[in-house]
């Protein structure tokens, strides 16, 4: 963490919870505070203030946020609550946590310096815009918290879709895209910092630009980013309907765009997709995946599913299991349905018991495991580029990722041999297990 030389400002620690979008908000808050002369302390125990950037997407995330807040309150910390939970439960948080000196909404993180100043003067600050509309651009200071060689770049904030299970539009507002020029400038800044991998994120990355340009502009953005000196560009949250021929062509023809696609499908049965308010997706699941594999034979496909949506029968679930078997995704994540009060799905009949949902989640993961093992096994004998990100504290062994693995959600590559942190090195894969690869520098 950066240390300021100005001793008269309070010291601040930041506890980050939630997704990569939240991480970028945390990084901007750190950047703004450092620029304003605040000391950032890695230790929550020693800091004068602790900012907790919360998540409120599902019940489990809220529980983690609450646990963190309660622990800090019990330690008598001055707490600044930011992010989605602050947006969601501002009044309740202020009422129930006397230690909270401020709540800051999901699109108000750019005001963090002013919030701290007001809190220092004894004000109990509530800075929450009723409708989130802000998105930071390349001019807002940012202190990165990821591994040296990797950076996330948010191409848009918010979402215009209204899936029946999802609270994101309520917490983050409607979609607002950044301009291509702004994104290219930020990518150039990150390249100058030595970033080797840029992960493009938003709620629906394939819808990038619709609000700004009147039509999706992901293909154009990818081609422009192809001119930036960053070896790997990875796309997260690509909705299948947005993978149009121009987007597929841009992926195929832009050398630094990895053929890695994260497709948040959520389900495959048309009736469940209709109940999820995603009827458009049911028509294209099979077709788009076959088309992708045909157009990009080396494509690495990750997806996520929700099991236990209200009304999901054993027949619907069996259909999903068959879908997983048929398409042989490289990586699959599975979530059990979480009923969120502000969403239509909360009020649906035929809610499933948690035990049934968990059993279905486990069955999908068991179905996927041999597929994942086989995909990893196919890498043995190949020489692949690996981005080296960590050193094992005990053995000094290098640990990184190949193009097959996105940060934090997929596997790792354990590397024998010397390699500098933050560098891309050629590695011969010598063996594999279900989740990870092992190899040696060549």
Secondary structure, DSSP 8 states (H G I E B T S, - for coil): ----S--SS-EEEEEE-S-HHHHHHHHHHHHHHHHTT-EE-S-TTT-SEEEEEE--SSHHHHHHHHHHHHHHHHTT-EEEEEEHHHHHSHHHHHHH-TTEEEEE-TT-GGGHHHHHHHHHTT--EEE--SS------TTS-----S-TTEEEEESEES-S---TT--HHHHH-S-EE--HHHHHHHHHHHHHTT--EEEEESSSGGGTTHHHHSS--HHHHHHHHTTSS-SEEEE----GGG--HHHHHHHHH-TTEEEEEEEEEE---HHHHHHTT-HHHHTTHHHHHHHHHHH-TT-EEEEEEEE--TT--HHHHHHHHHHHHHH--SEEEEEE----TTSGGGG-S----HHHHHHHHHHHHHHHHHHHHHHHHTTTT-EEEEEEEEE-TTT--EEEE-TT--TTTS--EEEES---TT-EEEEEEEEE-SS-EEEEE-
